[in-house]
Amino acid sequence: MCRLLGYVTAEPTSLVDLLGREDFAAFTALTSVHDDGWGMAWYDAGDGRLHHARSARSAENDRSYAELAEQPLARVGIVHLRWATPGIPIRVENSHPFVDGQLAMAHNGSIAPLDRLEALLTPASRAKLLGGTDSERYFRYVVQCIEAAGDEATGLGEAVTTLSAEFPHASLNALLLTPGRLRAVHVNSRATPPSMLKDLRGMGIAAEPIRHTDDDYFAMDFRRTPEGTQVISSGIDPDGWTPVSDDSVGVIDVQSGELEWLAPAPS
């Protein structure tokens, strides 16, 4: 259970400038809960290649996170703050985003049971697993479906359709970064919120983050600004952002900046 941020901009933009220093600080402060690692993936404006950074450290206490956030790395990228599912270790292999070639994906949710999810993978897909998370297996299944379909949109749609049917109470919220597009999955209308939400104060968290409730935890918002388009999980002040409809999949074209929401998602 994690926090997500994705963006497409007209010019390379730093995360701090993208959100504004105050909102960036609020997003990073979500590590009061989501402190089990962080990761970023972006397409470099110079070489056009996918780059990524991951850590098992809390973003708020990691100099690398702060340094990358100040740099105008790219026109398109994703950011992830991890809150580990109980029982899954905190180590870099379990940090998001997961990467394969020119594809990168970050997930917010929990898909169980793990063995049933892994059973959907081909031997070739299972051989590429590096960590122990359901999220990496979700990513591997998406890549598997894209490769089988020969098309990003079709493959992602087939993966979401199958997983929604097989795991109706899972959140499939995710950001998928590809060379020409950023895709956002907001599929969670029957998802069970994480049980840990009920005991944030028992975890020593004095102030509950914004919208960290059963109703809003899996919410996603988006906004269009002169700089571009951003998609974000709940957790910062929603003023100026538009809620993403339930069970929808969005795609932002990197070249044109055009945003399209497909609602409802395949079911």
SULLINDA-V92746 format. One line per field, one symbol per residue. psi: psi as a letter, one per 30 degrees, with the letter a starting at -180 (. if undefined). Layout:
BEGIN
psi=???
END
This chain:
BEGIN
psi=kakkkllklelkkleeeefkeeeeeeeeffffeiggllllkljkfefglkllkllglkefgjeeeeeeffkielfkllkkkkjkkkfkljleffkllkkjcgkkkkkjakjlleeeefffkleeeeffkfagleeeeeeeeeeeeeeefgkeeeeeeeeeeeeeeeifglkgklkjkleflkkkkijgfgkjlkffefheefggjejklkgileefeglklllklffbkkklllflkfkflkkklkhlklkkkeefgkkkkjkllk.
END
